[in-house]
Amino acid sequence: ATSVSFILGSLLMIYISYKNTKLHPFMFKYSKILLSFFMTVVLSLLLKEFTNFSSLTNMVVMIFFILVVYSTFILLLKVFEKEDIEIIKEIKSKLFK
């Protein structure tokens, strides 16, 4: 019940905000991130159905699979902005001096 009231309250605030300012609080890139997330969840659930490893091996395989698939979707859908790429380059330069 609490989560439903939070969701309804948030939707109401978004509606009122859009109605008064004609601006929506979300960018299109957010939908790309959500799409990547849902596609990753679906693919990982499909992989889980077809694997028959031990629980530890299955967990390691799933973590690796999810990281690779989600990163691939994020890169393919071009979600990163210029600032994100600069931060990634800075981290890489600090790690691999």
C-alpha positions as CSV (number, residue, x, y, z in Angstrom):
1,A,0.0,0.0,0.0
2,T,2.9,2.4,0.8
3,S,4.6,1.8,-2.5
4,V,1.4,2.3,-4.4
5,S,0.8,5.7,-2.7
6,F,4.4,6.8,-3.4
7,I,4.0,5.8,-7.1
8,L,0.6,7.6,-7.4
9,G,2.0,10.7,-5.6
10,S,5.0,10.8,-7.9
11,L,2.8,10.4,-11.0
12,L,0.6,13.2,-9.8
13,M,3.6,15.5,-9.2
14,I,4.9,14.7,-12.7
15,Y,1.5,15.5,-14.2
16,I,1.1,18.8,-12.3
17,S,4.7,19.8,-13.2
18,Y,4.1,19.1,-16.9
19,K,0.8,20.8,-16.9
20,N,2.1,24.0,-15.3
21,T,5.5,24.3,-17.0
22,K,5.1,22.2,-20.2
23,L,8.4,20.5,-19.3
24,H,8.8,16.9,-18.4
25,P,11.4,15.9,-15.8
26,F,12.8,13.0,-17.7
27,M,15.2,12.8,-20.6
28,F,14.8,10.2,-23.4
29,K,18.1,8.6,-22.3
30,Y,16.3,7.4,-19.1
31,S,14.0,5.3,-21.2
32,K,17.1,3.8,-23.0
33,I,18.5,2.8,-19.6
34,L,15.3,1.2,-18.6
35,L,15.1,-0.6,-21.9
36,S,18.6,-1.9,-21.4
37,F,17.7,-3.0,-17.9
38,F,14.6,-4.9,-18.9
39,M,16.3,-6.6,-21.9
40,T,19.2,-7.7,-19.6
41,V,16.7,-9.1,-17.0
42,V,14.9,-11.0,-19.7
43,L,18.1,-12.5,-21.2
44,S,19.5,-13.4,-17.8
45,L,16.3,-15.2,-16.9
46,L,16.4,-17.1,-20.1
47,L,20.0,-18.0,-19.5
48,K,19.2,-19.1,-16.0
49,E,16.6,-21.6,-17.4
50,F,19.2,-23.2,-19.7
51,T,22.1,-23.5,-17.3
52,N,22.6,-26.4,-14.9
53,F,25.8,-25.4,-13.0
54,S,26.3,-25.6,-9.3
55,S,25.0,-22.6,-7.4
56,L,28.4,-20.9,-7.0
57,T,29.4,-21.5,-10.7
58,N,25.9,-20.3,-11.8
59,M,26.2,-17.1,-9.7
60,V,29.6,-16.3,-11.2
61,V,28.4,-17.0,-14.7
62,M,25.3,-14.9,-14.2
63,I,27.2,-11.9,-12.7
64,F,29.6,-12.0,-15.7
65,F,26.8,-12.4,-18.2
66,I,24.7,-9.5,-16.7
67,L,27.7,-7.2,-16.6
68,V,28.6,-7.9,-20.2
69,V,25.1,-7.8,-21.6
70,Y,24.1,-4.6,-19.7
71,S,27.3,-2.8,-20.7
72,T,26.8,-3.9,-24.3
73,F,23.2,-2.5,-24.4
74,I,24.3,0.7,-22.8
75,L,27.1,1.2,-25.4
76,L,24.9,0.2,-28.3
77,L,22.1,2.5,-27.3
78,K,24.6,5.4,-26.8
79,V,23.4,6.3,-23.3
80,F,26.7,7.8,-22.2
81,E,27.0,11.6,-22.4
82,K,30.2,13.6,-23.0
83,E,30.8,14.0,-19.2
84,D,30.4,10.3,-18.6
85,I,33.0,9.4,-21.2
86,E,35.4,11.9,-19.7
87,I,35.0,10.4,-16.3
88,I,35.5,6.9,-17.7
89,K,38.7,8.1,-19.4
90,E,39.9,9.7,-16.2
91,I,39.3,6.5,-14.2
92,K,41.1,4.4,-16.9
93,S,44.1,6.8,-16.9
94,K,44.4,6.5,-13.1
95,L,44.1,2.7,-13.1
96,F,46.4,2.0,-16.0
97,K,49.3,4.5,-15.6
